[in-house]
Amino acid sequence: MTTVDLPSPEALSAASSLFTFALLGIGALIVGSAIAAATWARSLSGWAFGSISFVLSQTAQVVTLFLFGPLVAAFASAPLQEVSRALILATAARRVRGERPSTAFGFGHGAIDLLTSSLIPTLSAVIILDKISDGSIFVGQSSEVIDKVHAVAIFFTNQTSAFVLVSILQGALILGLHALLTAITLRAVVRGGGARTIGRGLLLPVAIHLPVAVVRTLFPAVTTPVLLGAVVIAALVYRRGEQTMAESLPAQ
């Protein structure tokens, strides 16, 4: 029988509770985004199209990861997401126009982002903690695997309530960022002018999104400040675009 120096049952239980609260918070954001799309925006189809745009971009990113490795895939994430967003908005989601449907689309894109990047890993952590607590995870494992599980247990039990708050805050910021990026990308699509012109219009949302995508993959510890900065910049860009459009109306 293998003896493992694990954190106390109380510490494991507390960690499980923290991750469960984080799981519920992230899940509430995902469900809430769909409810907001269906009620406030009255565009659940926009939410669905947004989720499809994220899945499409991730399919391309998996291919990039397989062909070129994680570093290139991290830098390719933002361009792939913005191109996918523009492609869906210009084709299948041609009825997604205006502020509220656009926000619904962004919420759908962000919701699936949260599902894959936050909710599933957090659920996995809850399951792993449960298996560590009852010892079933160690059955039939080598000493090397047991050492790794022990390290994971230490990491999980070192988390504090701040982890829950940060997880939920990041989730809300991700939804907000995708809503703003969708609005900016939609302007480029509606303005038209051909693929090259639309492509130039995507440079700005890609530039805003790129630091977030890279940091979330390579430097997750600094995700929150970078994400917050991206949301502020995207909001300023969106506001500036609104003012520019309003100023151009009298001249038309």
C-alpha positions in Angstrom: 0.0 0.0 0.0 1.4 3.4 -1.0 1.5 6.1 1.7 1.1 9.7 0.5 1.6 12.8 2.7 -1.5 14.6 1.6 -3.0 17.8 2.9 -5.5 17.2 5.7 -9.1 16.1 4.9 -10.3 19.5 6.1 -8.0 21.3 3.7 -9.1 19.1 0.8 -12.7 19.7 1.7 -12.2 23.4 1.9 -10.4 23.4 -1.5 -13.3 21.4 -3.0 -15.8 23.9 -1.7 -13.8 26.8 -3.2 -13.6 25.2 -6.6 -17.3 24.3 -6.4 -18.2 27.9 -5.7 -16.0 29.0 -8.7 -17.7 26.4 -10.8 -21.2 27.7 -9.9 -20.1 31.3 -10.5 -18.7 30.5 -14.0 -21.7 28.4 -14.8 -24.0 31.3 -13.7 -22.2 33.7 -16.1 -22.6 31.3 -19.0 -26.3 30.7 -18.3 -26.8 34.3 -17.5 -25.3 35.4 -20.9 -27.8 33.1 -22.7 -30.7 34.5 -20.7 -29.6 38.1 -21.4 -29.4 37.3 -25.1 -32.9 35.8 -25.1 -34.5 38.5 -23.0 -32.7 41.8 -23.1 -31.2 41.4 -26.6 -34.1 39.2 -27.9 -31.5 37.5 -30.0 -30.8 33.9 -28.8 -29.9 33.1 -32.4 -27.2 35.8 -32.1 -25.8 34.0 -29.0 -25.8 30.7 -30.9 -24.0 32.3 -33.9 -21.4 33.7 -31.5 -20.8 30.3 -29.9 -20.4 28.8 -33.4 -17.8 31.5 -34.3 -15.7 30.5 -31.2 -16.0 26.8 -32.0 -14.9 27.5 -35.6 -11.9 29.5 -34.4 -10.8 26.8 -32.0 -11.0 24.2 -34.7 -8.5 26.2 -36.7 -6.4 26.7 -33.6 -6.2 23.0 -32.9 -4.9 22.5 -36.4 -2.4 25.4 -35.8 -1.3 23.8 -32.5 -0.8 20.4 -34.2 1.2 21.9 -37.1 3.2 24.6 -35.4 3.2 24.0 -31.6 1.8 25.9 -28.6 3.7 29.2 -29.0 2.5 29.9 -32.5 -1.0 28.7 -31.5 -1.1 31.2 -28.6 -0.3 34.1 -31.0 -2.7 32.8 -33.6 -5.6 32.6 -31.2 -6.7 36.3 -31.5 -6.5 36.6 -35.3 -8.3 33.3 -35.7 -11.1 34.4 -33.4 -11.6 37.8 -35.0 -11.5 36.3 -38.6 -14.0 33.7 -37.5 -16.2 36.3 -35.8 -16.2 38.5 -39.0 -16.8 35.5 -41.3 -19.9 34.4 -39.3 -21.2 38.0 -39.1 -20.8 38.4 -42.8 -22.5 35.2 -43.8 -24.7 33.1 -41.5 -25.3 35.9 -39.0 -26.2 38.6 -41.5 -29.3 39.4 -39.4 -27.2 40.2 -36.4 -27.1 43.9 -36.7 -27.4 46.6 -34.1 -26.1 46.9 -30.5 -28.2 44.3 -28.7 -27.9 41.5 -31.3 -24.2 42.2 -31.5 -23.9 42.0 -27.7 -25.8 38.7 -27.8 -23.3 37.4 -30.4 -20.4 38.5 -28.2 -21.9 36.8 -25.2 -22.3 33.6 -27.1 -18.6 33.7 -28.3 -17.5 34.5 -24.7 -19.7 31.8 -23.1 -18.1 29.0 -25.1 -14.7 30.5 -24.4 -15.6 30.3 -20.6 -16.9 26.8 -21.0 -13.7 25.5 -22.5 -11.1 27.6 -20.7 -12.7 27.9 -17.2 -15.7 25.8 -16.5 -14.4 22.4 -17.7 -11.0 22.8 -16.0 -12.7 23.9 -12.7 -15.1 20.9 -12.9 -12.0 18.7 -13.5 -10.4 20.1 -10.3 -13.5 19.3 -8.3 -13.5 15.7 -9.6 -9.8 15.3 -8.9 -10.1 16.7 -5.4 -12.9 14.2 -4.7 -10.8 11.3 -6.0 -7.8 12.5 -3.9 -10.0 12.7 -0.8 -11.2 9.1 -1.1 -7.8 7.8 -2.4 -9.2 6.2 -5.5 -6.9 8.4 -7.7 -3.8 6.5 -6.4 -5.0 3.0 -7.1 -2.6 1.3 -9.6 -0.5 4.4 -10.2 3.3 4.6 -10.3 5.3 6.6 -7.8 5.9 9.3 -10.4 2.2 9.8 -11.0 1.5 9.8 -7.3 4.2 12.5 -6.8 2.5 14.6 -9.4 -0.9 14.1 -7.8 0.5 15.2 -4.5 1.9 18.4 -6.1 -1.6 19.0 -7.6 -3.2 18.5 -4.2 -0.8 21.0 -2.5 -1.6 23.5 -5.3 -5.3 23.1 -5.0 -5.3 23.4 -1.2 -3.2 26.6 -1.3 -6.0 28.4 -3.1 -7.9 31.0 -1.2 -11.3 32.7 -1.6 -9.6 35.2 -3.9 -9.4 32.4 -6.4 -13.2 32.3 -6.6 -13.5 36.1 -7.0 -10.8 36.3 -9.6 -12.4 33.4 -11.6 -15.8 35.1 -11.7 -14.3 38.5 -12.4 -12.3 37.2 -15.3 -15.4 35.5 -16.6 -17.4 38.7 -16.5 -14.5 40.6 -18.2 -14.2 37.9 -20.9 -17.9 38.3 -21.7 -17.6 42.1 -21.8 -14.5 42.0 -24.0 -16.1 39.7 -26.5 -19.2 41.8 -26.7 -17.1 44.9 -27.4 -14.9 43.2 -29.9 -18.0 41.9 -31.7 -19.3 45.5 -31.9 -16.0 46.7 -33.4 -15.8 43.8 -35.8 -19.4 44.3 -36.9 -18.7 47.8 -37.9 -15.9 46.6 -40.2 -18.2 44.0 -41.7 -21.1 46.4 -42.2 -18.9 49.0 -43.7 -17.8 46.4 -46.3 -15.5 47.3 -49.1 -14.3 43.8 -49.9 -12.2 41.2 -48.0 -9.1 43.4 -48.0 -10.9 46.4 -46.5 -12.6 44.3 -43.9 -9.3 42.6 -43.1 -7.8 46.0 -42.4 -10.8 46.8 -40.2 -10.0 43.7 -38.1 -6.5 44.8 -37.3 -7.7 46.9 -34.3 -9.8 44.2 -32.6 -6.9 41.7 -33.2 -4.5 44.2 -31.6 -6.8 44.5 -28.6 -7.4 40.8 -28.3 -3.9 39.5 -28.9 -2.3 40.4 -25.5 -5.2 38.8 -23.7 -5.0 35.6 -25.7 -1.2 35.3 -25.3 -1.2 36.0 -21.6 -4.0 33.6 -20.9 -2.0 30.8 -22.5 1.5 31.6 -21.6 1.4 33.9 -18.5 -2.0 33.1 -16.7 -0.9 34.8 -13.5 -1.2 38.3 -15.0 -4.4 37.6 -16.9 -6.7 39.8 -14.8 -4.8 43.2 -15.3 -4.2 42.5 -19.0 -7.9 41.5 -19.5 -9.1 44.6 -17.6 -6.9 46.8 -19.7 -8.1 45.3 -22.9 -11.8 45.8 -21.9 -11.1 49.5 -21.1 -9.3 50.0 -24.4 -12.0 48.2 -26.4 -14.7 50.3 -24.6 -12.8 53.5 -25.6 -12.5 52.4 -29.2 -16.1 51.5 -29.3 -17.1 54.8 -27.8 -14.9 56.7 -30.2 -16.5 54.8 -33.1 -19.9 55.8 -31.9 -18.9 59.5 -31.8 -17.4 59.3 -35.2 -20.5 57.8 -36.7 -22.7 60.4 -35.0 -20.5 63.3 -36.3 -20.7 61.9 -39.8 -24.5 61.8 -40.0 -25.1 65.5 -40.6 -22.7 65.4 -43.5 -24.6 62.7 -45.3 
